[in-house]
Amino acid sequence: MSKINSGAARGSGQRSPGNLSGGSHWPDSAANEEEAAPLTAEQARQWRAQHPQLPVWRALLMQALTGLVVTGLAWLLTRRPEVAWSAAYGALAGVLPAAVAARGTVRWARPGFPPAAALAGLLLWEGVKLVLTVGMLMAAPRFLGVPSWPALLIGLALTIKMYWLGLMWARSKRSESGQAHEE
């Protein structure tokens, strides 16, 4: 019985009492890879030149512009100020916490900062962003009276989704400029 279990575990690449060495039979396992050599200072400089950091502020700008468009559309489609204000507040509930989190994570993403601390900082600021967003949604009736929840949530959802489109746009701009440097 133990031979069957041991053989099945070895065939699946998992450890078992018969396979405690940690060696895996998978070609791409960590045990079969050789250690990567560190980059020289010149190689690191070239890599950074080819892979610049994405400008998060450009994505935030795209979010803010989306909020303005959503607010304008809400006003044009309904001609009701409470709907336009609700859409604007929803957009603000997406942009403001994202800007606060982006500002907070910049400090943790500097070169030379320990990776574990950078990850902890990112998680911390993502939590702050979540708490701020939920807090703003809970405070909406205080600022708006009776908000138009569909307009508010549409403004929030579209603004949040635009963040990813803004980052993709920034990445495509970076790719185009990278190709221009190679020619």
Legacy VTK file of the C-alpha trace (Angstrom):
# vtk DataFile Version 3.0
C-alpha trace
ASCII
DATASET POLYDATA
POINTS 183 float
0.000 0.000 0.000
2.783 2.479 0.854
4.535 1.690 -2.439
1.425 2.714 -4.368
1.053 5.983 -2.443
4.752 6.729 -2.694
4.802 6.084 -6.434
1.670 8.178 -7.002
3.142 11.076 -5.061
6.413 10.844 -6.970
4.596 10.794 -10.294
2.626 13.888 -9.356
5.706 15.826 -8.275
4.530 16.005 -4.643
6.555 15.062 -1.597
5.753 11.876 0.213
7.583 9.809 2.809
9.314 8.057 -0.093
10.140 11.334 -1.825
11.442 13.617 0.949
14.484 14.787 -0.944
12.498 17.657 -2.408
13.706 16.855 -5.922
10.963 17.234 -8.434
10.596 15.468 -11.727
9.134 18.532 -13.398
11.467 20.207 -15.904
10.662 23.720 -14.691
10.970 23.055 -10.966
13.116 25.229 -8.729
15.389 22.267 -7.988
16.386 22.036 -11.663
16.972 25.756 -12.185
20.376 27.301 -11.785
20.722 30.421 -9.705
20.403 33.710 -11.622
23.498 35.886 -11.695
23.090 39.426 -10.289
23.079 42.270 -12.785
26.021 44.592 -13.094
25.445 48.297 -12.467
25.394 48.980 -16.229
22.942 46.116 -16.901
20.663 47.371 -14.117
20.766 50.915 -15.557
19.870 49.612 -19.021
17.050 47.492 -17.616
15.599 50.479 -15.740
15.829 52.605 -18.901
13.931 49.961 -20.858
11.365 49.349 -18.086
10.486 52.684 -16.470
7.917 52.773 -13.689
4.370 53.371 -14.804
3.086 56.856 -13.975
0.249 56.182 -11.520
-0.692 59.856 -11.572
-1.651 59.522 -15.231
-4.063 56.743 -14.311
-5.507 58.944 -11.557
-5.947 61.738 -14.081
-7.859 59.320 -16.318
-10.074 58.453 -13.358
-10.797 62.112 -12.657
-11.607 62.781 -16.317
-13.925 59.777 -16.321
-15.684 61.214 -13.268
-16.222 64.495 -15.093
-17.605 62.709 -18.156
-19.932 60.534 -16.047
-21.164 63.599 -14.164
-21.764 65.460 -17.415
-23.611 62.514 -18.913
-25.730 62.125 -15.790
-26.738 65.779 -16.052
-27.397 65.628 -19.799
-29.457 62.444 -19.603
-31.595 63.330 -16.583
-31.417 67.132 -16.158
-31.636 66.441 -12.418
-28.953 68.016 -10.232
-29.213 65.327 -7.524
-28.337 62.654 -10.100
-25.345 64.623 -11.375
-24.129 65.331 -7.826
-24.522 61.646 -6.937
-22.491 60.592 -9.981
-19.826 63.160 -9.105
-19.698 61.955 -5.494
-19.392 58.339 -6.691
-16.479 59.344 -8.908
-14.887 61.206 -6.014
-15.301 58.091 -3.845
-13.182 56.278 -6.428
-10.552 58.933 -7.131
-9.834 60.386 -3.694
-8.994 57.087 -1.903
-6.937 55.949 -4.908
-4.936 59.189 -4.821
-4.342 58.858 -1.070
-3.208 55.236 -1.502
-0.981 56.115 -4.460
0.679 58.872 -2.468
1.175 56.549 0.485
2.666 53.687 -1.521
5.180 55.927 -3.318
7.217 56.097 -0.128
7.299 52.306 0.165
8.306 51.695 -3.465
11.621 53.551 -3.446
14.716 51.666 -4.598
16.561 49.941 -1.804
13.463 49.533 0.366
13.164 45.970 1.700
10.699 43.996 -0.476
8.783 42.584 2.501
8.293 46.074 3.925
7.223 47.364 0.504
4.607 44.613 0.264
3.400 45.385 3.787
3.146 49.079 2.870
1.180 48.268 -0.265
-1.252 46.108 1.701
-1.576 48.791 4.368
-2.443 51.493 1.837
-4.849 49.207 -0.022
-6.622 48.743 3.308
-6.682 52.509 3.827
-8.151 52.918 0.340
-10.868 50.376 1.068
-11.784 51.974 4.399
-11.881 55.460 2.846
-14.093 54.277 -0.020
-16.565 52.513 2.276
-16.543 55.495 4.630
-17.308 57.876 1.784
-20.169 55.670 0.606
-21.606 55.546 4.118
-21.305 59.331 4.406
-23.019 59.993 1.064
-26.472 60.699 2.577
-24.930 63.250 4.945
-23.420 65.229 2.055
-26.032 64.637 -0.639
-29.263 64.343 1.324
-31.006 61.572 -0.588
-28.485 60.403 -3.164
-29.336 58.678 -6.399
-27.655 55.387 -5.528
-27.660 54.042 -9.118
-25.896 57.187 -10.360
-23.491 57.164 -7.410
-22.565 53.507 -7.927
-22.240 53.915 -11.689
-19.907 56.875 -11.133
-17.862 54.823 -8.655
-17.716 51.690 -10.822
-16.739 53.486 -14.030
-14.126 55.547 -12.230
-12.562 52.472 -10.637
-12.530 50.601 -13.957
-10.873 53.543 -15.682
-7.883 53.151 -13.370
-6.960 49.929 -15.166
-7.530 51.453 -18.589
-5.341 54.392 -17.561
-2.538 52.032 -16.549
-2.874 50.091 -19.818
-2.778 53.383 -21.738
0.344 54.425 -19.848
1.936 51.054 -20.604
1.120 51.338 -24.325
2.615 54.849 -24.394
5.727 53.454 -22.732
5.921 50.661 -25.335
5.662 53.137 -28.186
8.417 55.304 -26.712
10.559 52.205 -26.093
10.222 51.196 -29.737
11.196 54.679 -30.841
14.402 54.439 -28.810
15.375 51.152 -30.459
15.089 52.480 -34.037
LINES 1 184
183 0 1 2 3 4 5 6 7 8 9 10 11 12 13 14 15 16 17 18 19 20 21 22 23 24 25 26 27 28 29 30 31 32 33 34 35 36 37 38 39 40 41 42 43 44 45 46 47 48 49 50 51 52 53 54 55 56 57 58 59 60 61 62 63 64 65 66 67 68 69 70 71 72 73 74 75 76 77 78 79 80 81 82 83 84 85 86 87 88 89 90 91 92 93 94 95 96 97 98 99 100 101 102 103 104 105 106 107 108 109 110 111 112 113 114 115 116 117 118 119 120 121 122 123 124 125 126 127 128 129 130 131 132 133 134 135 136 137 138 139 140 141 142 143 144 145 146 147 148 149 150 151 152 153 154 155 156 157 158 159 160 161 162 163 164 165 166 167 168 169 170 171 172 173 174 175 176 177 178 179 180 181 182
